[in-house]
């Protein structure tokens, strides 16, 4: 990282949910509401965005864990707000606390970890793995 990120750093995003975010995307017999995997994706996004300005050229971050609780349903078309906060920095590993709300109530929370990677090294390992016999 070009400069250290401080514990307590925060970021928020607001997104409008749409038909592409339905739980039915994953299985036809689920409710037609905002799906948990998309909530997790928005949580990952806001955390990655938060640390982006701290990365050196040739660095990216990858998610390595998420413990998520999706506590309330959100109708499609409603906006959601997702907030993240850095809770710990241990070298290249960063920990986050997240909360999410729709226009009415809190809908979720999570603990998330990301790891800073060197893109060239990561891509080389992935390419090698894709060529390995199954």
C-alpha positions as CSV (number, residue, x, y, z in Angstrom):
1,X,0.0,0.0,0.0
2,X,1.2,3.4,-0.9
3,X,0.1,4.8,2.4
4,X,-1.3,3.1,5.5
5,X,-5.1,3.0,5.9
6,X,-6.2,3.8,9.4
7,X,-8.6,1.8,11.6
8,X,-11.8,3.8,11.6
9,X,-11.7,4.8,7.9
10,X,-15.3,4.6,6.5
11,X,-17.2,4.7,3.2
12,X,-20.8,4.4,2.2
13,X,-22.6,3.6,-1.1
14,X,-26.2,3.8,-2.1
15,X,-27.7,1.5,-4.7
16,X,-31.1,1.0,-6.2
17,X,-32.3,-2.6,-6.2
18,X,-33.8,-3.9,-9.5
19,X,-35.1,-7.0,-11.0
20,X,-31.6,-8.2,-11.7
21,X,-31.1,-8.4,-7.9
22,X,-33.9,-10.9,-7.2
23,X,-33.4,-14.0,-5.1
24,X,-35.2,-15.8,-7.9
25,X,-32.0,-15.4,-9.9
26,X,-30.5,-18.2,-7.8
27,X,-33.6,-20.4,-7.6
28,X,-37.1,-20.1,-9.1
29,X,-38.9,-20.9,-5.8
30,X,-37.5,-18.0,-3.8
31,X,-39.2,-14.8,-2.9
32,X,-39.0,-12.0,-5.5
33,X,-37.0,-9.7,-3.1
34,X,-33.4,-8.4,-2.8
35,X,-31.1,-11.4,-2.6
36,X,-28.5,-12.0,0.1
37,X,-25.7,-12.8,-2.4
38,X,-26.2,-9.3,-3.9
39,X,-26.1,-7.7,-0.4
40,X,-22.8,-9.5,0.1
41,X,-21.6,-8.2,-3.2
42,X,-22.4,-4.6,-2.4
43,X,-20.7,-5.1,1.0
44,X,-17.6,-6.4,-0.8
45,X,-17.8,-3.5,-3.3
46,X,-17.9,-0.7,-0.7
47,X,-15.0,-2.2,1.2
48,X,-12.9,-2.6,-1.9
49,X,-13.7,1.0,-2.9
50,X,-12.7,2.3,0.5
51,X,-9.1,0.9,0.2
52,X,-8.6,1.5,-3.5
53,X,-6.9,4.9,-3.1
54,X,-4.4,3.4,-0.6
55,X,-3.1,0.8,-3.1
56,X,0.1,1.0,-5.1
57,X,0.1,0.5,-8.8
58,X,-0.1,-3.2,-9.5
59,X,-2.0,-3.9,-6.3
60,X,-5.7,-5.0,-5.9
61,X,-7.6,-6.5,-3.1
62,X,-9.5,-9.8,-2.8
63,X,-12.1,-10.9,-0.3
64,X,-11.0,-13.7,1.9
65,X,-14.0,-14.0,4.3
66,X,-17.4,-12.7,5.1
67,X,-19.7,-13.4,8.0
68,X,-23.1,-11.9,6.9
69,X,-26.5,-11.6,8.5
70,X,-29.4,-10.6,6.2
71,X,-32.1,-9.6,8.7
72,X,-34.9,-8.0,6.7
73,X,-36.4,-8.3,3.2
74,X,-36.2,-5.4,0.8
75,X,-38.7,-5.0,-2.1
76,X,-37.1,-4.6,-5.5
77,X,-36.9,-1.0,-6.6
78,X,-36.0,0.3,-3.1
79,X,-32.7,1.9,-2.4
80,X,-30.2,0.4,0.0
81,X,-27.3,2.1,1.8
82,X,-24.2,0.1,2.7
83,X,-21.5,1.4,5.1
84,X,-18.1,-0.1,5.9
85,X,-15.5,0.7,8.5
86,X,-12.0,-0.6,8.8
87,X,-11.7,-2.4,12.2
88,X,-8.2,-3.8,11.9
89,X,-5.1,-3.8,9.7
90,X,-2.6,-6.6,9.9
91,X,0.0,-6.2,7.1
92,X,-1.8,-7.0,3.9
93,X,-5.0,-8.2,5.7
94,X,-7.8,-5.7,6.4
95,X,-10.9,-6.3,8.5
96,X,-14.2,-4.5,8.1
97,X,-17.5,-4.0,10.0
98,X,-20.5,-3.4,7.7
99,X,-24.1,-2.4,8.0
100,X,-26.9,-2.1,5.4
101,X,-30.2,-0.3,5.4
102,X,-33.1,0.0,3.0
103,X,-35.4,3.0,3.0
104,X,-37.2,1.7,6.0
105,X,-34.9,-0.3,8.3
106,X,-31.6,-1.9,8.9
107,X,-31.4,-5.0,6.7
108,X,-28.0,-6.5,7.4
109,X,-24.6,-6.5,8.9
110,X,-21.3,-8.3,8.3
111,X,-17.7,-8.9,9.3
112,X,-15.5,-9.0,6.2
113,X,-11.8,-9.5,5.5
114,X,-9.8,-8.5,2.4
115,X,-6.2,-9.2,1.4
116,X,-4.0,-6.9,-0.7
117,X,-2.4,-8.8,-3.6
118,X,0.2,-8.1,-6.2
119,X,-1.8,-8.5,-9.5
120,X,1.0,-10.0,-11.6
121,X,1.8,-12.7,-9.0
122,X,-1.9,-13.4,-8.4
123,X,-2.6,-13.7,-12.2
124,X,0.5,-15.9,-12.7
125,X,-0.7,-18.3,-10.0
126,X,-4.2,-18.4,-11.4
127,X,-3.0,-19.0,-14.9
128,X,-0.8,-21.9,-13.7
129,X,-3.7,-23.4,-11.8
130,X,-6.0,-23.2,-14.9
131,X,-3.4,-25.3,-16.8
132,X,-3.1,-28.0,-14.1
133,X,-4.7,-31.4,-14.9
134,X,-8.0,-32.0,-13.2
